Amino acid sequence: MNKESDMRREEEALLHTYNRFPVVLERGEGVYLYDTEDKKYLDFAAGIAVQALGYGNQKYNEALKKQIDKLLHTSNLYYNRPVTEAAEKLLAASGMDRVFFTNSGAEAIEGAIKAVKKYAYLRDGHTDHEIIAMNHSFHGRTLGALSVTGNKHYREAFEPLPGGVRFADFNDLKSVEREITDKTCAILFEVVQGEGGIYPATVEFMKGIKKLCKERGILLILDEIQCGMGRTGEMFAWQKYGVKPDLMTSAKALGCGVPVGAFLMAERVAKKSLEPGDHGTTYGGNPLVGAAVSAVLDIYQEMDLLSHVREVSSYLEQKLDALVKEYEFLTARRGVGLIQGVVTKKTVGTITAKALEKGLLIISAGSDVLRFVPPLVIEKEHVDEMIVKLKEALEELTFES
Ligand SMILES: *Cc1c(COP(=O)(O)O)cnc(C)c1O
């Protein structure tokens, strides 16, 4: 068995929906991954912002192993203690009142959409409510999540998608205001647009939207799937702005590797939206993911991970700013905490491919942005190492072009 045969077998068996990097990853340790040939990679992708604790956290692994030996799954027809504990901890961390666990981010978005629609329906009995979402947003690949994803490239072949969605420009309050009608039941956006190119919401936008929602009786849904779970230095990015949503979604780092998402809401919404029979999931919130979420939230606290993110991210920002100054084809840095983007005039795919050769995993966001979403446990020395490797990659590009 070698790398080429591994890759060929996978290409022949799996549906070809990804153009993968030519590497077969096998194991992880701390903030490093190793491939089947034992080559070491510094991981600044974290499985797309999932592996917040890196790899091989003992406490996390032990919690999962213990739960596997006890009970994996029971369905939502019965009570289970791990999910109750996970829910209580997540509500405490978010200040929300109710949570529904899903198996992915897209399903969390689906659930939030259903909740706001049901809320609006119970309020006025109409069935033609609208949601305002943003251009360049990303909310997932299911049909409902695509219906609120403002990117033609992801949507076009799958039209018609569920309707009743209007798109406005992110960080443009006037543009959102223009799309409001008497049917608008919710406004949805990412506090930091991820796939769309790492654009943080402005303070004015966050506060302005909150005010609009209050005045017009519209629910605010914030998608924290990528930017949440500590990545910005707050548990959830909205906490930085002091703008609390009526509903929010989480996933990615929520389980640090087990497939779990969640949509959460205020009691006021919960009381008048989804009821028994309205929504369900076979796996969602089973004992295994309950144990994972619970362990993750405990570990965040014990490590004081949010303080760590604030400290190490300001160092990363300095280093990335210096990089942008140094290379004329790097034009800007955007981001908050450990979700950062660097805009490049050179093809982003060429850079990430070169970085891989140098033993660095980084990914893209949109067509021209290098995305940095490392494990939250990285140290300054890993930032230094990343910069060295990235420069090696960039130097070869400069040379070749
Ligand atoms: C990744 C992502 C999703 C979709 O999550 P999946 O688990 O891939 O379904 C939704 N919203 C945002 C902001 C994301 O980054």
The ligand as an ORCA input file, in Angstrom:
! r2SCAN-3c Opt
* xyz 0 1
  C     -19.349     24.905      7.573
  C     -20.447     25.876      7.708
  C     -21.798     25.497      7.612
  C     -22.216     24.084      7.251
  O     -21.806     23.143      8.166
  P     -21.762     21.581      7.742
  O     -21.420     20.876      9.005
  O     -20.719     21.446      6.673
  O     -23.113     21.233      7.234
  C     -22.758     26.457      7.857
  N     -22.422     27.720      8.149
  C     -21.146     28.123      8.237
  C     -20.839     29.533      8.597
  C     -20.114     27.230      7.998
  O     -18.844     27.635      8.070
*
